[in-house]
Amino acid sequence: TFQNDSVVAGGGAIEMELSKYLRDYSRTIPGKQQLLIGAYAKALEIIPRQLCDNAGFDATNILNKLRAKHAQVGEATSC
């Protein structure tokens, strides 16, 4: 981190952001493709859920807070 000023998100932040993007995108398309993309978006949330479970947090509560944060423009956080 001292040599490179870039920040790499962790703790499931990337997966939550991808899940949000895919859920939003799935609402714009019709048919079975919408269901498939929605299911993939839900599957991406398994990673942060497992991280929360492993850390001893209430995964449902944390994921709801993460979804709310990711819904705000410019807010990308992790548990």
Helices and strands as residue ranges (DSSP letters): H 13-26, H 32-44, H 46-55, H 59-71
